[in-house]
Amino acid sequence: MESKLIPEHGVKFEGIQCGKLRRYFSLENFVDFFRTIIGIWQSFWKVKKFNPKVVFCKGGYVSLPVAIGAWIARKPVIIHESDLVPGLANRIAAKFASVICVSFKESKKYLRSDKIIVTGNPVRAELADGKRDKGLKFAGLDGKKPVILVMGGSQGAGFINELIAKDFDELVKNFEIIHLCGQGKVNKNLNSKNYFVAEFVKNEMKDLYAAADLIVTRAGANSLAEIEFLGKPAILIPLIKGSRGDQVGNAEAFANENQVEIIKENVFKGSIIEIAEKLIKSKGKPKKSDAAEIITNLILNYDQ
């Protein structure tokens, strides 16, 4: 995906081999171990050729070979961890990093380093420019009822989609729903003048955020940063199944300072209607995000 998206912004793209870091037994671990080794040496030579002043890594298994390759090339490495509980890749990469940026102050106890700087999570400044009327027009809604924006990431979230389908008739009676359901996840049985569904959107997100009185979403660090930046109340449904539990930690830390309710999908059996009605009455306050500026300054002004 990145090989197509990044050049659209005028940025040169270079790919490497990489292997996923699994915590369970799998024959693919053996293959991916050697792919990671290859990726480290590919990164080393690409870094040597490009000769950067500093290398920035944003976490995930793709970035680990780059961090190690840059360290071998004697280039300073700055990493950023979005989640409260650092992933395995960043816990390893931290050993090779000159600076470790984290989104949550609670992350310090997991990394135990004197190189940590709490920066927060970068947010697209353009989100503040969203227009409610444009979002409503795009979704074909009139805004006469409270608007709920439901989203589960580009791949969708099965539990969230099922939650909307289960109480659909009652939801559209009380609210207008904007539902980003994920690729290939449109439920054709759901139909109402108060309901808009799309697999995903590209450029309209800022306006859909502006149209929303409440957000229902997972608890990925990026989504939480955007919700906090905009001051929107939210129902958070952290991913549990097939996850290392990072979203649960994100949600619990986030809930301490924001107007949100957390639903745990492995135990929740009710309806979100009452929760939604309560949260919509609460008004959050937008919070300024300096994360992008702080991280950019660290990169541009890093002095080895």
C-alpha positions in Angstrom: 0.0 0.0 0.0 2.8 2.4 1.0 4.5 2.0 -2.4 1.5 3.6 -4.1 0.5 6.1 -1.4 3.9 7.7 -0.6 5.0 8.6 -4.2 1.6 10.5 -4.6 3.0 13.0 -2.0 6.2 13.5 -4.0 8.3 11.3 -1.6 10.7 8.7 -2.9 9.9 5.2 -1.8 12.4 2.3 -1.2 11.2 -1.1 -0.1 13.0 -3.8 2.0 12.4 -7.4 3.0 10.9 -7.8 6.4 9.4 -10.5 8.6 6.6 -10.4 11.1 7.5 -10.9 14.7 5.1 -13.5 16.0 4.9 -14.5 19.7 3.6 -18.0 18.9 5.0 -21.0 17.2 4.7 -20.9 13.4 6.8 -22.3 10.6 6.6 -18.8 9.1 8.8 -17.5 11.9 11.8 -19.4 10.5 11.3 -17.9 7.0 10.6 -14.4 8.4 13.7 -14.5 10.6 15.9 -14.7 7.5 13.7 -12.1 5.7 14.4 -9.7 8.7 18.2 -10.4 8.4 18.0 -9.6 4.7 16.0 -6.5 5.5 18.6 -5.3 8.0 21.4 -5.5 5.4 19.2 -3.9 2.7 18.5 -1.1 5.2 22.1 -0.7 6.0 23.1 -0.2 2.4 20.2 2.1 1.6 20.9 4.2 4.6 24.6 4.4 3.6 23.6 5.4 0.1 21.1 8.0 1.2 23.3 9.3 4.0 20.6 10.9 6.2 21.4 13.1 9.2 18.9 11.0 11.3 16.6 8.1 10.8 13.0 8.2 12.1 11.0 4.9 12.7 7.3 4.8 13.6 7.1 1.3 15.0 5.8 -1.9 13.5 7.8 -4.9 12.3 8.6 -3.2 9.0 10.6 -0.5 10.8 12.8 -2.8 12.9 15.3 -3.8 10.2 15.6 -0.1 9.3 16.4 0.9 12.9 19.0 -1.9 13.2 20.5 -1.2 9.8 20.7 2.5 10.6 22.4 1.8 13.9 25.0 -0.4 12.1 25.5 2.5 9.7 26.2 4.7 12.7 23.3 7.0 12.1 21.2 8.3 15.0 17.7 6.6 15.2 14.6 8.3 16.6 11.6 6.0 17.2 8.0 6.8 18.1 5.6 4.5 19.9 1.9 5.2 19.4 0.4 2.7 21.9 0.6 2.8 25.7 2.2 -0.7 25.8 5.1 -0.7 23.3 5.0 -3.4 20.7 7.7 -6.0 20.3 9.3 -4.3 17.4 9.7 -1.0 19.2 10.9 -2.7 22.4 13.8 -4.2 20.4 14.3 -1.0 18.3 14.6 1.0 21.5 17.9 -0.7 22.2 19.3 0.9 19.1 17.6 4.3 19.4 19.1 7.6 20.3 15.7 9.1 21.2 12.4 7.2 22.1 9.2 9.2 21.6 6.1 8.0 23.3 2.4 9.1 23.1 1.5 8.2 26.7 3.6 9.0 29.8 2.6 5.6 31.2 4.7 4.0 28.5 7.9 4.9 30.4 7.5 1.9 32.8 7.6 -0.5 29.8 10.8 0.9 28.2 12.8 2.0 31.3 15.2 4.3 29.4 16.5 7.8 30.0 16.1 8.5 26.3 12.3 8.8 26.5 10.5 12.0 25.5 6.7 12.2 25.9 5.5 13.8 22.7 1.9 12.6 22.3 0.7 11.2 19.0 0.8 13.3 15.8 -2.6 14.5 14.4 -3.4 15.9 11.0 -4.0 19.6 11.6 -6.4 19.7 8.7 -9.0 17.8 10.8 -9.7 21.1 12.6 -10.9 22.5 9.3 -13.8 20.1 8.8 -17.2 21.5 8.0 -20.3 19.9 9.5 -22.6 20.9 6.7 -20.2 19.4 4.1 -20.1 16.2 6.1 -23.8 16.0 6.3 -24.2 16.7 2.6 -21.7 14.0 1.7 -23.6 11.5 3.8 -27.0 12.6 2.6 -28.2 13.4 6.1 -30.0 16.5 7.4 -28.6 16.6 11.0 -32.0 16.9 12.7 -31.0 14.1 15.0 -27.7 13.6 16.8 -25.1 12.1 14.4 -23.0 9.1 15.3 -19.9 8.3 13.3 -19.1 4.6 13.4 -15.7 3.4 12.2 -13.5 0.3 12.6 -10.5 1.1 10.4 -9.8 0.4 6.8 -10.5 -3.3 7.3 -13.6 -2.6 9.4 -14.5 -4.2 12.7 -16.8 -7.2 12.7 -18.1 -6.7 16.2 -18.9 -3.0 15.7 -20.7 -3.8 12.4 -22.7 -6.5 14.2 -23.5 -4.1 17.0 -25.0 -1.6 14.6 -27.0 -4.3 12.7 -28.4 -5.8 15.9 -30.1 -2.5 17.1 -30.4 -0.9 13.7 -34.1 0.0 13.8 -33.8 1.6 17.2 -30.6 3.4 16.3 -31.9 5.1 13.2 -35.1 6.1 15.1 -33.0 8.1 17.6 -29.9 9.0 15.6 -28.4 9.6 12.2 -25.6 7.1 11.5 -22.5 7.5 9.4 -21.0 4.1 9.2 -17.5 3.4 7.7 -17.8 -0.4 7.7 -14.5 -1.5 6.0 -13.7 -3.0 2.6 -16.3 -5.6 1.5 -18.3 -5.3 4.7 -21.4 -3.4 3.5 -24.6 -5.0 4.9 -27.2 -4.5 2.1 -30.0 -5.3 4.5 -29.5 -2.1 6.4 -31.4 0.8 4.8 -32.8 4.1 6.2 -32.8 7.8 5.3 -31.0 8.3 8.6 -28.2 5.9 7.7 -25.1 6.4 5.4 -22.6 3.6 4.9 -19.3 3.5 3.0 -16.5 1.0 3.0 -14.0 3.9 3.7 -13.4 7.5 2.6 -10.4 9.3 1.4 -10.7 13.1 1.6 -13.9 13.5 3.5 -12.8 12.4 7.0 -12.4 15.9 8.4 -16.0 16.8 7.4 -17.5 13.6 8.7 -15.7 14.2 12.0 -17.2 17.7 12.1 -20.6 16.3 11.5 -20.4 13.8 14.3 -21.8 14.4 17.8 -20.5 11.0 18.9 -17.9 8.5 17.6 -18.0 4.7 18.0 -14.6 3.2 17.2 -11.8 0.9 18.2 -9.0 2.2 20.4 -6.1 2.6 18.1 -3.7 5.3 19.2 -4.2 7.4 16.0 -8.0 7.4 16.4 -7.8 8.3 20.0 -5.4 11.2 19.3 -7.9 12.5 16.6 -10.8 12.2 19.0 -9.0 14.1 21.7 -7.8 16.8 19.3 -11.4 17.4 18.2 -12.9 17.1 21.7 -15.5 14.5 20.6 -17.2 12.1 23.1 -16.8 8.5 22.1 -17.7 4.9 22.7 -14.5 2.9 22.6 -14.5 -0.8 21.7 -10.8 -2.0 22.0 -9.7 -4.9 19.9 -9.1 -7.9 22.1 -9.3 -11.1 19.9 -6.0 -11.7 18.1 -4.5 -8.6 19.7 -1.6 -8.2 22.2 -4.0 -6.0 24.3 -2.5 -2.7 23.3 -5.9 -1.1 22.6 -7.3 -2.0 26.0 -4.4 -0.1 27.6 -4.8 2.8 25.2 -8.5 3.1 26.0 -8.1 2.9 29.8 -5.4 5.6 29.8 -7.5 7.8 27.4 -10.6 7.4 29.5 -9.0 9.1 32.4 -9.1 12.5 30.7 -11.8 12.4 28.1 -15.6 11.9 27.7 -15.6 8.3 26.7 -17.2 4.9 27.6 -15.3 1.7 27.1 -17.1 -1.5 25.9 -15.3 -4.8 26.1 -16.6 -6.9 23.3 -15.9 -10.2 25.0 -18.5 -9.4 27.8 -20.8 -6.8 26.3 -24.3 -8.1 25.6 -26.4 -4.9 25.7 -27.2 -2.0 23.4 -25.2 1.2 22.9 -28.3 3.4 22.7 -28.4 4.4 26.3 -24.6 4.9 26.4 -24.8 7.1 23.3 -27.6 9.2 24.6 -25.7 9.9 27.8 -22.4 10.8 26.1 -24.0 13.0 23.5 -25.2 15.3 26.3 -21.6 15.7 27.4 -19.5 18.3 25.6 -15.8 17.7 25.3 -13.2 20.4 24.7 -10.8 20.2 21.7 -7.2 19.9 22.9 -4.2 21.3 21.1 -1.8 18.7 19.8 1.9 19.7 19.6 3.1 16.1 18.9 3.9 16.7 15.2 5.8 19.9 15.9 7.7 18.3 18.8 8.7 15.3 16.8 9.6 17.3 13.7 11.8 19.6 15.7 13.6 16.6 17.3 14.3 15.2 13.8 15.3 18.5 12.2 17.4 19.7 15.1 19.0 16.5 16.2 22.6 17.0 17.1 24.6 13.8 17.2 
